[in-house]
Structure formats: C-alpha cells, structure tokens
Amino acid sequence: MLRLQSALGIFALLLLAFALAENRRAVSLRQAAIGLVATFATAILLMKVPVVARAFGAINDAVGAISAASRAGSSFVFGYVGGGALPFDLKVPGADFILAFQALPIVLVMSVLTTLLFYWRVLPPIVRGMAWLLERTLGVGGAVGLSTAANIFLGMVEAPLFVRPYLSQMSRSELFLVMTGGMAGIAGTVLVLYATLLAPLIPDAAAHFVIASVLGAPAAILVSLIMVPETSVRRTGGTLEDPEMEVASTMDAIVKGTGAGIELLINIVAMLLVLVALVYLVNAMLGLLPNVGGAAISLQRLLGLVMAPVCWLMGLPWDQAVTAGSLMGTKTVLNELIAYVDFSKLPADALDPRSRLIMLYAMCGFANFASLGIMIGGLGVMAPERREEINALGLKSIVSGTLTTCLMGAVVGVLS
C-alpha cells in the first residue's frame, strides 16, 4: 500500500507542477511522459545495478580532486580557517567547516577551469554532443543539458559556469531549467559530508547520495519543462554557434577567469548574508506571536505543516509525515546541511528505514532561500542582461527544485 501511496504521490506532484505552470497549453504531455520514463529508468538502473553507481563514483572522484585543489589553495592562504590542519582539538564535529573560506573558494577554481576549457576548445564540442543527445531524447538544448548534467556533481553556480557564454542566449524556459537543475541537486563538495552524517542511519548512504545527484538531472528537466514550458525557438540547441572568448593566451585565461570568479564570489557571499539575515528577521517577528504547542512560530514550522501532506504523498505513514515535514521546512528555510544534521539526531523510532531512505532523496537539493541568494548573485554576474528575469524566476525555482527532490523521493518509494 505504501508503494501505491508513493505512485499516487508522483502524479500528485506532477499535477501540482502543472497547476503552477506559466502556460498550461504549451506543456508537452509527450515530453513530460518521456521525462517521467527517463527518471524511472535512471532510478531503476542506478538502484538495481550497483556497478553503474560505482562508475559515477569515479566521476565524483574527479570533482573531489577539484575540491581538494581548491582546499589546498584556501588552506595555504587562510590556514586552518580555510581547511588546513587545526591547531587545537575539535570539540564539536563539523564546527571546523566555514562556508566562505572552504566551500565557496571553489568558485574561483571553477571559473578559471571553465575559461581555460573554452579557450582550449574543449567545452564547445561537449556542448554540441550534449545537444545532439538531449535534443533527440528530452528535447533539451545542449548548453542547458550540459549545465544540468554538471549539476550532478557541482553546485548551482559552478555548473552554469560551464555554459556561462551561452546564458545570455537562452530562452526563458531554458534559463529556468538551469536554475531548477541547480536547486534540485547538491554539490560534490558537500556530498561526503552529508553521507558521513547519515551513514549510521542508512546503509550505503554515500551511494544513495550519488544516485540522488544523477536522478536529479532527468527529474529537474521533467518538472521545469512543465512549470515553464518552451514557447520560443530554442537558441541553445545543436546548431549553437561557439562563443567568442576574448582571451589571448593560457595565462590570460587564468587571469580573466580569476577576475570573473572574484566578482562572482563577492556577489554570492553578499546575497547569502542578506537573505539569511532577512529570514532571521521574519522569524523574530513571528516569534512575537503567542507560542503554539510550546514552541515559537517560525517559517520552518509553518513550512513543516505545509510539507507534511507532501511527505505523506511520497510514501511516508502519516504518523511520520509531520516529523519529515519539519525536516523539509528546516531544509527550505535554512539549508539542507542543518536539516541533515537534525535528521541524524532523530530518535531511532521517529522514521522507519524506508522513510529514512525516501527523506534522504527528498532533502537532497539546494532549494532554500539562502541558495536563492547564491543563485541570483552568481547568475546575475554571469548574465547581467538577464538579471531581471533571473530575479523573477527565483522563488519559482525554489518550488520547482523542491518538487523535483520530492518527486525523486516518491520514485524511490515506489522502488523500495
């Protein structure tokens, strides 16, 4: 019965995406059906054929190498604050992780690498290859497909860096797909951290995080093309012309890539700081209201109540759905890291093993208000002429990212 409940949830979530669509008449039911089949096929392949997941683990090692290289630079410049060896004993696990000095500097490294790869003419052929494949399956242009595929292991800003020269050419639907892909996945830089948190609760947690990252690509395409369907002639398909890069040499590419990365990093930090502060102020105002159930009212609690029925639709028993909804509320208002930490501290009987697995997938995404600040700040710098449109699609991308990860949870519920 719980599997049937998850199956019902899949169609309910897709109907919700359809209800929120900008232009329902433009939604292609054929494309949606293909996207749903692709999502299910990917889930079956990865969950039932472990060797495939291990192959993707090798790709994750490459991302880990980039992360390690970034950590080497940040630890050299910032010392233990940037990830170097601590000069004291760590009292609280995870307290040594500082976002601004350890995770965000990878933006600088990725900015340089993508500039180099474009200058060396490595990325343009990949874009054309992705265009050929995705145009014939899901009807998605190559640049958009490459960004979505890169989101399997990279964050919401690092992945679009691969197609930065193409962002200004994208249609509204394609731009939204890039944003949804970023919100519906996590970066390889934090995958190991989350897997470590949940390893005592869920067997092979690391493998499931890799599977969730891969599964997020077709699921994000499915949801985004329903919510913002394509209504114009696609400009980033297989016939996309390679952009002109104003770079004179390899060293020039390194210098210009670093300069672009610095501007990007500053915008990300500023937007992240402001949005987290605004959420805190809203919670402070809500805290003036009388307590309910012995606790103060907050955005997290309100969203938790809203998300409880969604968790039930994913296949959780109702007596566990409220607890799961609270985790989803924390993940949306704050971030998935705090939600996974709370998840790891739940009593053993709060969620059964199947519900834990579903929630691992449902929370495996960057769809939260803090991430929205990062995305708006990052994409706004990469495509300043599209800044107004990016801002307009921001809140919608949180919804689409959340629907995507919940869809993944429901698919896993059907297969578990």
C-alpha positions, 0 to 999 in steps of 0.5 A: 500500500505504501508503494501505491501511496508513493505512485499516487504521490508522483502524479500528485506532484506532477499535477501540482507542477502543472497547476503552477505552470506559466502556460498550461497549453504549451506543456508537452504531455509527450515530453513530460511522459518521456521525462517521467520514463527517463527518471524511472529508468535512471532510478531503476538502473542506478538502484538495481545495478550497483556497478553503474553507481560505482562508475559515477563514483569515479566521476565524483572522484574527479570533482573531489580532486577539484575540491581538494585543489581548491582546499589546498589553495584556501588552506595555504592562504587562510590556514586552518580557517580555510581547511588546513590542519587545526591547531587545537582539538575539535570539540564539536564535529563539523564546527571546523567547516566555514562556508566562505573560506572552504566551500565557496573558494571553489568558485574561483577554481571553477571559473578559471577551469571553465575559461581555460576549457573554452579557450582550449576548445574543449567545452564547445564540442561537449556542448554540441554532443550534449545537444545532439543527445538531449535534443533527440531524447528530452528535447533539451538544448545542449548548453542547458543539458550540459549545465544540468548534467554538471549539476550532478556533481557541482553546485548551482553556480559552478555548473552554469559556469560551464555554459556561462557564454551561452546564458545570455542566449537562452530562452526563458524556459531554458534559463529556468531549467538551469536554475531548477537543475541547480536547486534540485541537486547538491554539490560534490563538495558537500556530498561526503559530508552529508553521507558521513552524517547519515551513514549510521542511519542508512546503509550505503548512504554515500551511494544513495547520495550519488544516485540522488545527484544523477536522478536529479538531472532527468527529474529537474528537466521533467518538472521545469519543462512543465512549470515553464514550458518552451514557447520560443525557438530554442537558441541553445540547441545543436546548431549553437554557434561557439562563443567568442572568448576574448582571451589571448593566451593560457595565462590570460585565461587564468587571469580573466577567469580569476577576475570573473570568479572574484566578482562572482564570489563577492556577489554570492557571499553578499546575497547569502548574508542578506537573505539569511539575515532577512529570514532571521528577521521574519522569524523574530517577528513571528516569534512575537506571536503567542507560542503554539504547542510550546514552541515559537512560530517560525517559517520552518514550522509553518513550512513543516505543516505545509510539507507534511501532506507532501511527505505523506504523498511520497510514501511516508505513514502519516504518523511520520509525515509531520516529523519529515515535514519539519525536516523539509521546512528546516531544509527550505528555510535554512539549508539542507546541511542543518536539516541533515544534521537534525535528521541524524539526531532523530530518535531511532523510532521517529522514521522507519528505514524506508522513510529514512531512505525516501527523506534522504532523496527528498532533502537532497537539493539546494532549494532554500532561500539562502541558495536563492541568494547564491543563485541570483548573485552568481547568475546575475554576474554571469548574465547581467542582461538577464538579471531581471528575469533571473530575479523573477524566476527565483522563488519559482525555482525554489518550488520547482527544485523542491518538487523535483527532490520530492518527486525523486523521493516518491520514485524511490518509494515506489522502488523500495 
